[in-house]
Amino acid sequence: MEPPCELRIIRVTWARKEHHTEVAAAQDPVPLDYDGDGWVAELPAYPKVDGARCGQLAIAVPPGTAEPCLLRANGEPCALTSIRAADGREWWIEKGQWRKAEGMGYHDAPLSRHVGEARLQVGGHLIRLRISPTGFTPQEFETLLDEFRSGAWQLILDPMSPTRATDQRRDGGIDPAFLAAVTAFIRYAGRALDQPHRELREVRERQPVERVRPCVGTFRELAVRGAPRLISGRGHAPSFDTPENRQLLAMCSRLRRTLRGLLAGAEGATRDLLGRSQRADERAAHLQASLGRVRVDARKLNQLIEEREGDIKTYRHVVGQLIEEAPANARLSFFNVDQPKLDAQYGIAGFWFNARSKNGEVEGIRLNFNVDLRTLESVFDKRYSYRLNGTFSVERRGVGTQGRSWSIWRVHYLTEISSNREQQLREEITYLETRRSNLSERDFWLSLNKSDTDEQLRDLAEARRSAERLRAASAIWAGVQDELTPLTQQVSALQRRARGLGIQESRHTAFTGSMTYVLNPDYRGALAFYRRALEAAGLTASQLDGLLRLEDLGILDLPAVYERWCLLRIVAVLREHFRLVPPPDFRDRLLGCVTDRGTLSLRFSGNAIGRDLLLEYQLRLPRKGIPEKQRPNPDFMLTVLPRNRRVEIGGNLHPHLVVDAKCKPFSPIEEAEAGQSLVEALDELIGKKRYHEPGGHRVFVLHPGSGPDATARVADYCHLGGSPLVANSEGRKPWDQAPPDHRYGAVLLRPGVTDPLIRLILMHVYLGLEDSLGAYTNRSPSYPLICPACGGAEMTHEPPPGTLETKHPGRAQWCIGCGRMLVWNFSGGCGTHLFKLGGYWTFHETHPLNPYDIRCPHCGDYMSIPEETPGPDQVDDPCDWGDPPWP
């Protein structure tokens, strides 16, 4: 049988809104198969033209065939548009809303990003289009949908839900009042069906002639048949299909679906917690098997070498820009600079350093430049020493509070910049290349020293504790399943009994007003406890309708489903992991966003951590002079707010985290050629839409990865902004040139993978209100530390019995809840606060040769921190001046 049309993936390039310039078609058509009921085609969401860029479905029909059209879910036709390719072929495509892009535009094709089953009408044929989600296996996508549905139902089961006032447990479970109400409903409804309300209805039946009760056809039969023994007459038969029983069946049906949804929520929580415990067990087993050793990530080692080579090129280039030729008869001077501390004081870029004059006095010197701070950061670094030749003039002098002299100088021009920076970078590259060569012979296994092995032992103990804690939580939710399963089965049995009596389904559950519900105690009791069950669950009729609609998802907008699933996961992490308390009406507002479209703003209280977190969904970013509808519209914004204190937001504080959920098959970091690039996605958000404005917001992407292997390669899909996104400085975007400071990145989030989202939120809560950049004078963190493993904020300075000590006891704290060790420190290169949370939970970048050597996100320093770090007014290694530059 010949197919009624040809389906092919094409890509249309548009010059203007109504004019296209090119049509690129895939080499092979989409297969059309006949399954006995009709034609079927299977294609992926976000289809590609021969493995290159994304395209859309196009239809070619035989001459004389009526225009094809897509059919909506309600059967209404959706017209397609005809375009012609350069070869003269006519294609019918979905021509959606015009969207502008830089340098060009395109027409949206909504079908290309949907999943499910769509229908295409071609002449007299109805073609079913089965669209599968890209980046997921069918089973994984069903898990996503199940978690999306059950995540909404799970809001009712959560132990912190304000509707569960009768149950004060904090370990999960379900309200006993709900269980009691459902049990009572089953009892009363069962009694009602034992002796159901009935009514007699007129029927036609064969009756003896002498006792017949005539009906419309009786005399007609007598005229035709004469005097038969039996003839049609008017009779009556009992019927249970009454409004009262239809009401009872409707209550059974809705309560069964409610129980089924709650059961799915409990199963989802059990499965999620059990999966996390299994991964913690696997992490513990891996640490145990490799104790004292670690496997080096060869890809990250190569990136570090490439980055260091790029640093040398950048250094040489910027030094060349700063050096000028000295004018004739110019009097040149010099400075020997050691450990410069860069800043932009009073809006002028420069740096301070300590020096000793000939008479042995220490003086603080500041050099002010006529360039921006970013340029200086490319050349000057606290870890290196420099010699500057040029012309300088003193602007101010003074004496500090500690009696130390200071002076500020203006740099007019430089004729020479000599430093040991390039030499040390070249030595580091040689060292890394040598280690890479040696490690390649040992399959990149590296032995750890005793200090790092101790860290590994702490990680091993934490992984085992996490596994036990998650298993215990999973067992509690499994107990909820055990409670709900028999109730679900009993209500289902009631529903089958009612249908067996001939009672028809009713869409309405409004009270009928029948005297049966007033006088019959069984009907009256069933209605009362049905209402009580929904009240105990905290559900209104409209909320229940919305939740039930989630079970009837048909053709799905994949980005919308993923985005709302991400919303549920974010809320779950804030409540369940970090134990933040939402407002009392949060569930009503959240369910409204999940079941319908709308904005959302929830402030989560964190009394224990001293910070609140504001979650905003579908907000508009402020822009001066731009209409509200044209302002950028990110999916989520998380804002850290101080609790019980006032903090001036600005300077180095970045309390806003903008997150966009993008359900596209992104390739791993540094493997952009294999698929869509996360760098390009971030460039769209930062470079084009400018999500980071105003105020320097952090900008991150949530995405599901590009296939089932993403779950096993989590680290390759995540980047928390601890280092530049692109190793080669020449290939970086403008926003990737400055120190990253955890300002941008991407996080993998898919069913079964939640820890990266926990780390992202943890990082933002830690750093959002900490003015940690160059925090020489602010040694200890301003806010309580938070345990990454269990989310607790109760800390002690005493390690648990039997736990390994740390070499930084003054900066270490221990979680009372799970024993996790947390250490705060600061970079030796620039003084920025750093937080050591263990090899697994750290949100900072680490050295490829050592998972416990944290990299500063501002200066890139990997150097070890000394036990006692001198203060800002002390001199570490004052340089010898020689001849001072002043007259």
Summary of the structure (lengths in Angstrom):
residues: 887
radius of gyration: 35.3
end to end distance: 99.5
largest distance: 143.3
contacts: 2727
relative contact order: 0.10
helix: 35%
strand: 26%
